[in-house]
Amino acid sequence: MKRLFLSLFAVSLCITFVTCGQKTADPVYYHNPVVRADAPDPSVIRAEDGTFYLYATGGNYSIYSSQNMVDWQKVGEVFNDSNFPKEVRNNRKATLWAPEIRCINGKYVIFYTMWFGTEWLSAIGYAVADSPTGPFTDKGILIDSKPINVEQSIDQFYYEDAGKAYLFWGSFRNIYAVELDVTPDVNIAIKPETMIQIGGTAYEGSNIWKRGDYYYMFASTGNFAGGAKSTYRTVVLRSKNVLGPYVDKKGVSMLDNGFELILDRNDNFAGPGHNAGIIEDDAGQTWMYYHAYQLSNLGLHRQSMLDKVLWDDEGWPYIEMRTPSDSAIVPVIKNSCLHK
């Protein structure tokens, strides 16, 4: 009897003294927004040491870090006076929009949009660093709206598939894709002869996630501006080929502006959109970062948000209730502590 009591006591200790990141009896919740700052167009990557980094439009591309996907702190900016892209038109510097972070051949690559005031004065370039916090070295322009003849050449997304690298881009002037030539030391150039149109005029902020046999094309529709009146929302289509055709549940093509709605406004958040890719936690669950206006705090503009992506029986993704959550159970991250 004494031996049985000691065994039960030992089990009780094991249950009581769990380490950070392990399951507990009661679920732990996080609250949106997860970045309580003006941090739109979030792009997230996980470094080799397990740290997450989020890059956002604002300033010279703000950089935030987190150990658990929900507690973020600002750790720097991508650009400063010494490394800001040198291209200048209309006698002024460009505005930086919609960063896209990737790890390519062991280097951290930030793809950037430069906006010069009109749809025909926009460009996409890239910068490279050995560390996710930099310093980043600008490598120049990849896509220029006039030479490539694509109006509104912004909102880039890098994707690798079957040994090839692609860049997807465009904003309400059709979505395009082009194959890239990427050298081992990460010098990147486009292959103009491979450029094709992927989508119509309903979208911007396109990005791709592969699951099973399908490539899922996420994008945003509507107007990102306007605060409480913003009509921005997140949509999705899918294809069995990375270059499409992408279709909705009814078979309507992305070229014909079809889509499935997965995230729209509610009574607390307006304009949820511009997710820049899906990321997995340590349990293989899929999560989506995006931005939205918090109606009770419009002064912070577009804050960064997080929600879990669910999948229905036919393999289509959706967000629970198809609106932003106020709170939800935290992602599963091994050996991480949460700030209560």
Secondary structure, DSSP 8 states (H G I E B T S, - for coil): -HHHHHHHHHHHHHHHS--TTS--SS--EEES-SB-SS--S-EEEE-TTS-EEEEESSTTTEEEEESSSS--EEEEES--TTTS----BTTB--EEEEEEEEEETTEEEEEEEEE-SSTTSEEEEEEEESSTT---EEEEEEEEHHHHT-SS----EEEEETTEEEEEE-BSS-EEEEEEEE-TT--EEE-GGG-EEEE-TT-EEEEEEEETTEEEEEEEES-S-SGGG---EEEEEEESSTT---B-TT--BGGGT--EEEE---SSEEEEE----EEE-TTS-EEEEEEEEETT-GGG-EEEEEEEEEE-TTS-EE-GGGS--SEEE----TT-----
